[in-house]
Amino acid sequence: MTAYLVRRVLAVIPVMFVVVTVVFLLIHLIPGDPVSVILGPDATQSQMEATRIELGIDRPLHVQLFAFYARLLRGDLGRSYFLNRPVTQALWERAEPTAVLTLAALLVAVVIGVPAGLIAGAYPGSLLDRVLMVGALLGVCIPGFWLSLNFIYFFAVQLRWLPAGGYASIFVDPWAALRYMVLPAASLGFNQSALIARIARSCMIEVLQQDYIRTARAKGLSQPVVVIGHAFRNAMVPVVTVIGITTAILIGGAVVTEIVFNIPGLGRLIISAILRRDYPVVQGVVLVTAAAYVVVNLVVDVLYVFIDPRIRYG
């Protein structure tokens, strides 16, 4: 296992190298000049040239790229043009809302999707199965932003049970943080719970057709014992893979949700950075997001071993 983990971590290096290179080139090829955005329309040509020299964007593109590589090796993501502070600091300040939203939405997706899919798969063709799959179909079809707006209208405007937007730190006021996070987590997690439920149902139906399940039933075991004691863990291996993919989707989907609910996370940060041509911030957010994807995939691979003891990594 240790050797496998070391190989996976080393394999991340070329992947991140490609990601960094592509992001750097794409951002710098976008039309627009960050200096004109920073200084405004009244800036003189000499002021603009001085600012370009100060920011280091007057140099050729390949020189800027190699300088960016050198900073990354030192753990330096650069300095924001507009925030006038290190990108690492800006990311750290915005990381908590995005992390809390992603984890809360993942919890909603798993708590709804896994039981619904396993129950539907245990009783295929039943009324319960049809009701749960209709709910899953609605979850797949309903756009996340539309669901968010309806949640705000119903629970915040009409019933006034929850705030319509904003954020409170979970380390400062946990109760307020919970109230602020219910609506965005529910709207973001409900869509992904539908995908998890459909995959879990398919896996459960497939596992229940195996020979060892027939043997368990022939011994007189009840349906709950067969489903929970024998089929559950085997059906969960593909579901864990989907949950890992869902986590990556939630990180990206948090951008729209943060805008709708006015959450000061990485999503709003990267949107404002793109509009302002703040290259270091955009590169830093994308780099951190790509690293999160890699970590999630690694965690999923490790969980396989604990779910199914037959899986071994040589």
C-alpha angles and dihedrals in degrees: 000000000000092000090049092051091049091052091049092050092049090049088059091067098071091040092054090044091058092044093050093047095048093046092048093051095044093049093049093046092057110108114252139073119247090203093062089050092049098046099033130225095300096063118118124234092250091053091050092050091048091051092049090053091047092051093043095235094119091079124090116280096248091052090053090048094053090045088053090052090051092052092049091055087057092047092251117136093185132246127296115247094215105027090048094215136092115294090229090060092048091050092048091052092051099037098082098063092047093045093048092046093048094048093045092049090047090052090052092048094049096042091051102032105044099049092040093051096044093047092047091048092049091056105031116185094017125125089254091054092051094047093050093047092049087054090049091050090052090049091054094046102043113088113236096231092051091051090048093053091049092049089052093049095047105036101028106030103030105028097022091211097131137024117266094227148334135088140252123195114255089219093055104038114004094182094052090045090054093051092049092047101048098081099041092044092048094048093045096042098044094066093052093044088066092059092047091049094052093048092045090051093051092048093048093050090050094048093047089060093060122111096244090057090054089050091051091051091046088058088061099254115159122246095253091051092048093047099043101031102039113014104035101075094043092050092049097065095078090036091058088054090054091047089055091051089046091055090056091048091050092054090056094039091054089077094072093039092052090052093049095046096036094240113166097226138127091284094064090040094057093044092054091043092053092049091050095042089239094167100183093053094048091049092047095050093047091047093051091046092051090049089051090053091053093048091050091052090049092051090050091053091051092049090057090071093053094046097045115027089195090072113090131171115218 
